[in-house]
Amino acid sequence: MSHCGLCTGGVVNNRMMLGRTARVGLLAVAMTLMVIPGMPSQGIAFLGMGSLGLAAQEPGARRLEIDDPPAPVGDNLINQAGQDGATLRAVRVTEAFEIDGLLDEPFYRNVQAISEFVQGLPVEDGEPSELTEAWIAFDDENVYVSARVWDTAGPDGWTANEMRRDAAQLRSNDHFAVFFDTFYDRRNASAFSGTPIGGFTDFQMTNEGNPNMDWNPIWETRSALFDGGWAIEMAIPFKSLRYRPGREQVWGVQMRRSVMRRNEWNFLRALPLSVAGRGAAATFRVSMYGTLVGIEAPESSRNLEVKPYGISGSRTDLATDPQIVNDGYADVGLDVKYGITENLTADFTYNTDFAQVEVDEQQVNLTRFSLFFPEKREFFLEGRGIFNFGSGGIGGGGGFRGGGGGGGGGGGRGGGSAPTLFYSRNIGLERGEPVPILGGGRVTGKVGSFDVGLVNIQTDRLRSVGAKSTNFSVVRLKRDIFARSTIGALFENRSRSSTGQGSNQAWGVDGSFGLSDDLSVLAYYAKTATDGLTGLDASYRGQISYNADEWGGSVDHLVVGNDFNPEMGFVRRKDFRQTNASGRFSPRTGSISWIRQVTFLSNFNHLENEQTGALESRLWGGMTSVEFENSDQFSVGYANNYEGLVEDAFISGAVVSSGDYSFSDVRVNYRMGPQRPYSGNFSLRRGNYYDGTLTSVGLSGGRVEITPKISLEPSISFNFIQLAGSQFDQHVAVTRLTYTLSPRAYVSGLVQYNSGSDAVSANFRLRWEWAPGSELFLVYTEARDTDVLDRWSQLSNRGFVIKVNRFLRI
C-alpha cells in the first residue's frame, strides 16, 4: 500500500481542541467596533457577555464533541446509523493523486469504498436504484474526494446537458456532490459538485440556507466514463477552505448523488422525508450532516492571494453626453486576499472594476413599488450570507413548499416585504450608473462561535449623476446559540446621506431559532438615523413557521416606519403594519403512480397604514399544485385583492386615481422538469386589475438544449393591461444563448427588449479561466432606443471591454 496509510491517529477520543485564535479574533473585532463612528453600544450589548465569556477561557478549555456514532474501526471507513447519523474517516495518502477521473491509482484498489448511500426521495430510507462508491483522502496540501458512479442506463440515459462552471442547470443534471461543514458548527458548509461530462459547481451555505453560488475557490476536478458508469475526482486545497485552528480536525460531511431520470435523490447521511423531499435543497440542512474524522490540517502559514488586473476599452454614451463617442480608456487595479487565521480572511480592493459583470435582466413591474435586482459583482458576493439580516435560513420558514407563492404580500400584488438592511448595490451605483470605487476592504469568517463580517468601501464622486465621494462601513456579528439558532447585530454607516444633510446610520439586532427540525422562529428590530427625519425610523418583525413534509404554515407580523431609511439597504414600501398567515397540506399519493405529491395552499395578508391604521392592502387566496413523478409541476391559484390608494398612483405606465379597489385573478402554471432537453415555466394570469383588466402570458426559466455545449434560455412576459379606459401593455423578452467551450470557458449573448422603456439591448461576453483563478473577459454591450419615428431604433450607448487578471497565491 505505497500510496496510502489508514489514518488511525486522528481524533481518538472523539473531541478536539479550540486554540486561542478565537480570543485574538474577537479582540480584533472589538477594536474595529470601537473606531467606527456612530456605532451604538446598545446594538451589540446583548452579545457582550458571550464574548467576554469566551475570551476568559484558557487555551484548550473549549472542546468540540462529536454528536454522531463513534468513529469507524479497523479497515472500515464509515459507521452508518441511518437517520441516527454517520461517521466517516478520511485516509492520509503519501503521494498526490493525478486528477483525471480515471481512478486508477493503487489507492482505489487497496482502500475500501464508502457505498452506504441511502435513498431520501422518492422513498424515505430506501435502497438507491444505482450503486455509488466514494472515497475521502488527504495529504499536506489537498483534500481528495472521489466517486465511482455506477449507472445501468448508460450515457444515453443520463441527464447531462450542461458543462459551464456554476451554471444553474448543473443542479438538474445527474451529479455527485460533497458538502463540508469545516467548522463543525452544524450551520455553515461549502459544496463541491461535478457531472458526467465535466461540468462542476461550488457554493457556500450560511445558517442552513442563503446559498452563495458565486463563491469560486481554487480547486481541481475531472470526470471520466467507464464501462458501467462515470467517475469523478476532486482535489480541494486546504488553502481554499476555512476551518478551525489545530491540526486534528472534525468536520461535518454529506454526500449527494442524483438520478434525474427517476427524480431520485440519494444521500450518505440518511434524511427524513420532510428534509429529503426538498431534493437538491435538502443538503441545506447542515445540522443533519454526518461527521468526518481523521483529517489532519497542515501547519498554519501565511495565506496571501493577489489578483492584479488590466482593462482597456471604448465607450459611446449618447444618452448622457452626445460628445462621448468611441471614447477609449485603460486602467489597472488590484484585489488582495489575506488569511488572518485559518478561519478569518481579509479582502482588499484598489480601483475596483466590474466591467465584466453581466447586465441586469429586464423585469415587468405591475406594482407601484420599486423592483429588486440581485447583486452580481464578485467582491460583494463572497461571504454575503453573513450580512443577511432578519431573514430565515435555519429552519426554512414560510410554510410554503413544493408550489411556491403565498406569503409576503401576495406575490408582488402590493403587499409589503421585509426591508433588506444591507443591500450592496447601493455601493458604487447611483441611479443605475456605476460610480468609481477607489478602494476598500472586508473581513469575513468565523471566530469561535461568532460569524464576523466587516466592510469598508470608499467611492469617488461622479458629477454626471450628482454622486459625492462617500465612505460605506458595515459591521456584522452573529453568534451561534443552542443547536440550530443564532443571534446577531448589524451596524452600518454612510458618511454622506443621499436624502439629506450629514450622514446616515442603521443598526439592528436579529435572531433565528430552530426550535425543532420543522419549527422555527425569527425576529428582528432595526432603527435608522437621518438628519431631518423625525417620524418612526424603526422596523421590526416576528415570524413563526412550521415546515414539515405533509403540513406547513406560518404567521408573520412586520412593521416598517414612515421614516425608516437605511440608505445602504433596500426598502420596497414604508409606513405600514402587516400581518400574514399561511397554511399548507401536502399529501404524498401512493395510489396514483404518476403523481408524487399534491399540495394545497392558502394565505391571508392584511396591511394597514402604520400611522393612521387605515387599511391599504389585503389579499386572501389559495393554490393547488401537483408534482408528477417525472418532476413536472402543475398549479392553479386564485387571489382576491384590495388596494386603498390615498393618492393617485403611477402603475404600469398609467395614472390610477385615488380610491378603493377590489379585484381578483386566477393563475395557472405548468413547470416542465429541468432535467428535460427543453424546460421552463409556462404561466397564465387573467383577472381584474384596479379599475381595469389584466391578462399575462409568460415563459420563465426557459431552457432548450441544442447540444450539451449550446443552450438557448428564453424568457418572455406579455402583459395586456387596461387601466383608466386605456391600454397600457407591458412586454419583456429576454433570450440568452450560451456556447460552452469547456467547463472554464464560454461565450454568451443576452438580448433583451422592454416595451415599457422602448429599449432593446445586447450584452455579449467571453469568459475564459486560462489558469486557476485567472480570467480573460471580452465584453460588448449595446443599448438602443426604439421610440423613434424615422427608423426602428437609435443608439443610446455602446461599449467594448477587454479585461485580464492574474491569480497569484503566495
N, C-alpha and C positions, 0 to 999 in steps of 0.2 A: 504493500500500500504506500507507494512512494509519494503520492500527491496529497495525502491527507492523513489526519490522525483524529480520531474521535475526541472531541473536547469534553473531558470529564472534570476539569478543574474549575469550570465557570462559577456557578452560584450553588455551592454545595448545600448551604442551609436555607436556600430559597429567599434570600434577602440581600440587599446591597446597601452601601453607604452613600450618603449625600455630603459632599465636602463643603468647604467654607465659601465656595463661589457664590452661593445664594446670598450670603451676608454682604459680600463685596458688591454684587449686582444691585441689591436693594439700597445700599448706601449711595451708589451712583445715581439711581433713580430719584432718591430723596433729595440729593443735591441739585438735580435738574429741576425738580419741582420748586425748589426754593428760589431759583433765579428767573422763573417765568413771571412776567408782570401780570398782576391781576388775579393770580391763582387763589381761589377761595379755600381757606383752610377747612371749612366745613365740608367741602366737596370730597375730601379724602379722609376725613376724621374717622369714619367707620372702618377704614382699612388699617388704621394706625396701630391698634393693639395687636393685630395679627402680624404686622411687620416686625414690631418690637419683639414679639414672642419668638419668631423665627431667628431673628438676629441674636437673641440672647443664648441660643443653644450652643453647646460645644461642638467642634467638628466631629462628625460621625454620629451625633446623637440622634439624627433622624434616619429611620430605617424604612426601606421600601419592601412591603410584604407582597408575596405572590398570592393572588386570590383565585388561582386555577388549580387543577390537580397537580400533584408533585411532579418533578422533572422525570422524564423517562430514564430508564436504567439500561445498562448493557448496550447492545447494538441498536436498540430502539431509538427512534428519533422523535416519536410522538406518544404522548399519553392522552388518548382520545376518550372523553367522557360525555360526548353528545352535547346537549344543551347545558350540562353542568360544567362545560369548559374543555379546553385542550391546552396542553403544554408541549412545546416543541423544543428541540435542542439543535443549535447550529453547529456545524462541523468546521474546524480550522483546517485550512489547506496550506501546504508548504510552497506550492507553485501557483502562479496566477493562471486562470483559465483563458483560453482563446475564445473570445466571444464571437461565435459563428453560427450558433443554433444547432450544431451537429451533435452535441452531447457525446463526443467520442473519447473524452479523457478517461483514464482508468478510474477516476473518482466515481463515475456513474455505474461502473461495474462492481466496485468494492463497497459502496455505501448504500444502505437500504433506502429506498424511496419512501416519501410520505404520500400515501394514497388513500387515507381515510377521509375522503371528502363526503359530505352529507348533502342530499338534495333539500333545498329550502322551499322551492317553488317549481312546479305546482304542488308537490307532495311534501308536506312537512315531515322532516326526519326520514325522508325516503332514500332509496338507493339510486345514485346517479345512473343515468342511462349510458354514460360513457366513462371510461377509466381516465383518471388524471394522476400522474406521478410527479412529485415535486421534491426539490432539494433546496436547502438554505445553507450556504457556506460563507467563509470569510477568510481574509488574510489581513496583513497590516495596512492595506490600502483600501480594500473594497469589501462590500457585502455582495455575495453572489446568490441570485435566485434563478433557478432553472426549473423547467417543467417539460414533461413529455405528455402531450395532449392527444390521447387516442380518440379516434372518431371513425366509426364504421361507414359513414356516409360518403367519405372521400371528398376531394376538393370541390367537385361539382355540387355537393350537398351542403357545403359550408356557407355561412353568411360572411363574406369578406369582400367588401366593396369600397374600402377607403384606406389610403396609405398615409395621408398627410398628418404630421405630428399635431396632436391636441385637437384634431377635428372632432366636433360633437358626435358625428356619425360613428366614431370608433366604439362608443359605448353600446351601439346597436349591432356591432359585429361580433362574431364569435371571438372570444378573447380570454386570456389568462391575466389575472391581476394579483398583486401582493400589496398589502397595506401594513405600514409600520407605525405603531404608537411609540415613538422613540423616547418619550418622557415617561411612559407607563403611567400617564395621568388619567387614562380612560376617557379622554375628551378630544384630543387632537391627534391627527395622523397625516402621513404622507403616503401617496399612492403611486404605483408604477404598473403600467398595463401594456400588453402587446397583442397583436393579431397574427393570423397565419401568413399574411402577405407582407409583414414588416411594419405596419402602422403601429405607432406607440403614443402613449399619453402619460402625463404626470400631473398631479394636482395635490393641493393641501386641503385639509378639513380643520375647521376650528369649532370647538364646542359642539361636536357631533352634528355639524352642518356647515353652512357658509362655505361651500367648496370654492377654492380659488383655482380655476382651470388655467390661469395664465402663469402659474409658477413653472419655471423652466430650469431645473437644476442640470448640472453636468452629469450624465450617465450614459452607458452604452448598452444597447440591446440588439439582438439579431434573432430572426426566426428562420426555420428551415423545415421542409417537408420530409417525411419518411414514410415508408410503406406501412400504413395503418393510422396516420395522423400527422401532426405537426409538432414541432418542438420550439422552445424559446429559451434564451439565456440572457441574463441581465447582470451587469456589473455596476453597482452603485457605490461611488466613493464615499468614505466616511466624511470627507470634507464637504460633500453636498448635503449632509444631514445635520440636524441639530439634535443633541441628546444630553442626558445628564452627565455631569462630571464623573470621572472614575473609569478605571479600566474594565471592571466587571459590570456588564450591562444586563438589564432586564427590560425587554420591550414587549408591548402588545403586538399581536400579529393576526392577520386574517388573510386568507386566500380566496379568490373567487374565479369560477370557471362558468362561462355561459354557453348554452347550446341554443342558439337563437331560433333555429327552425322549429324547435319544440317549445319556445318561450320558457326555457328551463334554466334555473339558477342554482348552482352548487357552491357550497362554502366549506372551508376547512373546519371552522368552528361553527357548529350547528346553531341555527337561529330559529326562534319561534315564528309561526306563520304571520303574526302581527308585524314582525320586522321583515322577514324574508319576502312577504307579499309586496314589498316596495321595489323588488327587482334590484337594479343597479344601486338604488339609493339605500338598500339595506345595509351596505357597508359603512354608511354614515354612523351607525350605532357602534361607536368605538368602545363603549363600555362593555360590549359583548364580544370583543376580540379574545383570541386565545393569548397565551403567554409564550414568549420566546426567550430561552435562557442559553447561556454558553457564549454569547457574543463578547469578545474582548476588544474594546476600542483601542486604537493606537494612542500613544502618549500625546498629550496636548501640544500643539505647535501653532505658531502664528499663521493664521489663515487669511491671506491678503489676496483679493481679486481686483484686478484693474482692467477697465474696459474703455480705452480711448476710441473716439470716433472722428471721422471726417465726412463732411457733407458738401455737396455742390448742387446748384440747381438754377432754374429760371422760372420766373412767375409773371403772370399778367393778371391784374386785378382792376378791371374797368368799373366794377360796381363801387369800389372805394375811391379810386383816383384814375381818371382816364389817361394819365401820364405814365401809369405803371404798366409798361408793355415790354415783355421779354426782358425783365429786369434780372440780371444774373447775380449770383451771390455764392459765397463759400464760407465755411466756418468749421471749427473744431470744438470738441468738448470731451468730458471725462466723467466716468462713473467708477466709484471705488467701493468695494465691499470688504469690511474688516471683521474678522471673528474675534470679538472681545473675549468671549469664552466659548466653550463648545455649544452653548445654547443661547447665546446673546450675540447679535450681529448688528454692526453699524454700516449704513449705506450713506455715501456722499455723492453728490452730483454737482457738476460745474457746467454752466452754459448748456443746460438741458435742451434736447431737441426731440420732438415727437413726429417728425415729418413722415415716418414710415407707418404710422398708425392708420388703419382703415377708417374711412369716413363713417359718420353715423348713418344708420338706416332710417329712411323716412317713415313717419308714423302718421296715422289719422287721429285727430283729436276731436272726439264727439262730446266733449265736456267744456265747461267754461274755466277749467283749471289747467295748470302747466303740465307738460309731459316730462317724464323722467327718462333720461338717456344714460346708458351704462358707461362706466369708466373703461377706457381701452388702453391707457398709457401705462407702459410696463413699470415705471418707477413707482406708481401708486398702487399697483396691483399686488405685488408680493407682500404677504402678511396682512392683507387688508382685513381679514376676518377678525383680527384683534381689535380693530377700530369700530366694528359693528356695535351699535348701542341700542338697547331697549328692544331688541328683536329676539326671536327664538333661535333655535339651533339645537340645544339639548331638549330632547323630548318631542321634537316636531312642533306641533301646535296647529291650531286652526280647525281641527276636526274634519277637514275635507281631504279625502284621499281617493285616488282612482278616477276622479272625474273632474277635479279642479273646480274653479269658480267659487262663488259664495264669498262671505267674509268681506271685511274692509270696505263696505260701502257699495256693493252691487256691481262689481266687475267694471268699474270706471264710469258708472252712470251718474256720479255726482256725490258720492259719499266721501268721507274724509279718511285719509290714510295716515298712519303714524309718521311723524317727521323723521328725516334722516339727519342726525345731528352732525355727522361729518360726511360731507359729500365732496370728494377730492376734485371733482370737475370745477369747483369754484376757485381752484388754484390754477393760474396760468390760462384761464379762459375768461373772456369778458364779452358778453352779448354775442356769444358764438365765435368770437375771433380769438386766436391764440395770442397770449401775452408772454413776452420773453421771460423765462425763468433764469435768473442769474446764477443761482446755486442753492444748495440746501443739504439737509441730512436727515437720516431716520435711524432709529434704534428699535429693533423688534426682537422678541424672543421670550424665553421662559427663565424666570429667576425663582427657584424653589417652587412654591405653589402659586406664583404670580405670573400672569401674562403681561408683558410690558410692551408698550408702543409709544414712541416719541417721534414727532415730525417737526422740522423747522425749515421753511422754504422762503426765499426772498425773490420777489418778482420785480421786473423793471417797469418803467412807465411805458404806455402806448397812447400817444396823443390822439390817434385816429378814433379811438373808442372811449377816450377820457379816463383811461386807467392810470392810476398813480403807483409809484413804487411802493410795494406793500410787503409786510412780513406776516407769514402764517405759521402759527405754532399750535401743536396738538400734543396732549399728554393723555395716555390711556393706561389704566391699571385694572386688571381683573384678577380676582383671587378664587381659586378652586376651594369649594367647601363641600362637605358631605360626599356622597358617592358621585352624583351627577349634577351638581349645582355650582353656580358661580355668583359672585357679587362684584361690582366694579364701579369705577368712576371715570369720567372723561372731562377734560377741560380743554378749551380752545380759545385762542386769541388772534384777532385780525387787527393789525396795527392801524389800518385806515378803514373806517366804515364805508360801505358802498351806499348807504342810505342817509347818512347824516354826518355831522362833525365828529371828530375824535375816533376812538377805536370801538371794536365790538368784541364782546366775550360771550361764551356759552359754556355751561357746565351742567353736569348731572350725575346721578347715581342710578344704577340699574341692577337687577338680579334676575337670574333664570334658575328655576328649581325643578329638578326631576324627582317628583315625589314617588314615582314607580316607573316601571317600564313604559307605561302608556299615559300616565297622568303628569302634567307639568303646569307650572305657574310662572309667569313672567311679569315684571313690573319695572317702571322707571319714573323718575322725577327729574325734569330738566328746567333750566332757567337761563335767560339771556340778559345782557345789559347793553343798551344802545342809547346814546345821548339823544334826548328829545322824545323818547317813547316812554310814556308813563302809565300805560294800561297794563293788563295782565300779561306779563312777559314769561309765563311758565307753561309747561306742558307735562302731563302725567298720564300714565296708563297702567291698567291691571288686566291680566288675562289668565284664565284657567281653561285648559283644554285636555280632552281625553281622546286618544287616537289609537285605538286598538284595531284589529283587522276587521271585525264584524261591526263594531259600534264606534261612533266618534261624535264629538261635539265640542263646542267652545262657547264661552261667554267673555266678552271683551268690552272694556269701558275706556274711552280715550277722550282727553281734554286738550285743546290747543288754544292758548290765549290769543287775543287780538293783536298784541304787541310782542308775541314770541318771535324772535328774529335772529336765528342762528345763521349768520352770513357766511359761514363755512359749511352750512348744511343745506338741506332741501326741504321746503315746506310746501306741500301742494295746496293746502287750504288752511285758513286760520279762523279763529273766533268761533269755535264750535265745541259742543259736548255730544259725544256719540256713544251709543250702546249697540252692540251687535251680538246676536245669538245664532248659533247654527247647530244642526244635528245631522247625523248620517247613520244609515243602516246598510251594510254591505255583505249580504249573504253570499256564500260560495255554493253554487248549484252543482251537486253531484249527479243529478238525474238527467241533465242535458249535456251531452258530451262536448258540444261545440261552444258552450258558454262557460267561462271560468268564474266570473263574478258579476253580480248585479248590484248597483249602488243607487240608493235613494237619498237625496239631499234636500235639505230645507234650510232657509236662513231668513232672519229678520234684522233690519237695520233701522235705527231711529237716530236722527241727528237734529239737534236744535242749536240755536244761537247761544253762545256762552254768556253773553251779557243780558239779553232780553228774555231768553227762554223760549222764544218763538220757534216753532217747527220749521225747518228749512229743507230737510230731505228725509224721505222714508222709503224703504224698499222691503218687500216680502216676496218670496218666491221659492222655487224648488227646481230640482233637476233629477232625472233618472238616466243612468248610464249603464251600458252593458259592455263588459270586456270579454272578448272572444278568445278562444284558445290559441288562435293564430296571432294574438296581440293587437288586433284591430279593436277599436272602440267606437261605440255609437251612443250619442246622448241627445236628449231633448229637454229643454228647460223653459220655465215661464217666470216672468218678473213683473211685478206691479210697482210702479214708481210714483212718488210725489215729490215735486220740487217747488219750493216757495221762493220766488225771486223778489227781493226787496227793492231792487233797482233793475233797470234794463241791463241785459247781459249779451255779450257777443259770443255766439255759439255757432260753430261750423260755418262761419262766414256771414251769418245773419244776425240781426239785432232782434232779440226776443224781449218783448215788453215785460215789465214787472207784473207780478201776479201769481196766482196759484195754478199749478198744472198737475194733473193726474193722467198717467199714460201707462200702457203695458205693452209687452212684446213677447214673442216666442223665439227661441233659438234652437237650431238643430245643428249638430256637429257629427262628422264621421272622420275618425283618425285612422289612417292606414298604418299598420305596424312598420316601424323604422327599419326592420331587417329586410324589407322588400327592395327590389331594384328600383321601385318607384314608391314614394310615400309622401305623406302630407296630411294636413288637417283641413277638411272642407267644411265651411260654415255658412249658415243662412240665418239671418235675423230679420224679422218682419214685425212691425207694430206701429203704434202711435209714438210721437216724439214731440214733447211740449205741445204746441198748438197745430202740429202737422203730422207727417208720417216719415218713417224711416225703413228702408229696405237695404240690407247689406248682404253681399255675397263675397266670400273670400276664400283664398287658399293661403295658409300659413305653414311655415316649416316644410315647404315642398322640397323634394329631392328626387332627381332622376339619375340613375347610374347609367351612363353611356358606356363606359368601360371602368374597370377598377381604378384607372388613373384619371378619368374625366367624369365630372359630375356637374349637373345643372340644378340650381336651387332657386326656383321661382317662388315669389310671394306676391299675391295680388289682393287688393281690397277695393271693391266697388261699393260706394255708399250713395244711394239715391235719397236725398233729403228734401223734404218740402216743409218750409217754415215761413210763417207770416205771409202765406199765399204765394210764395215764390219758390223757385228751385235753387238749392244750394248743394249741388253734388260735390262729393269729395272722393277722389280716386287716387290710389297709390299703387304703383307697380315697382317691384324690386326683383332683380334677377342677378344671380351670381354664377359665373362659370369658372370652374377650377380645373386646372391641369396639374397633376402631381407628378413631378419628375422622379422624386424619391421621397422617403419619409421626411427628409430635411430640406427639400427644395420644391417649390410650387409656384405657379403663376395663376393669379385670379383676377377676374374682372367683375366689377359691381356696377350695374347700370340701374338708375332709378328715375322714376317720373312721379311728380306730385302735382295734381291738378289744382290743389288749393293755393300753391305758391307759383303756379305756372313755371315750374322749373324741371329741367332734365339734367342729370349729372352722371358722370362716369368716373370710376376710380380703378386703375389697373396697377397691380402690384406683383413684383417678383421678389420672393424671399428665398435666399439660399444660405443655409448654415454651412459655410465652407470649411469650418473647423469647429470642434465642440465649443459652443458658446459664442462663436464669431460669425457675424452675419453680413450679407450684402443685400441691399434693398434698391430696387428700381421702382419708382412710383410716378405715375402720371395721373393727374386729376383735371377734370374739366367740368364746369357748370355753365348751363345755358338757360336763358330766359325765353320761354315760348310765348309770352304775352306781347307779341309784336305784330304789326299789321302787314309789312311788306315781305316777310319771309317767315319760315317756320320757326326760327329761333335766332337768338342773338347771344354772343359770347358774354358771360359775366366774369368768369375768372378761369385761369388755367395755370397749371404748374407741373414741372418735371423735376424730380429729385433723384440723385444718386447718393446713397449713404453706405458707408462701410465701417464696421467696428471690429476690434480685435480683443479677444478674451485672453487675459494672462493671469495665471494662478501662481502666486509666489509663496 
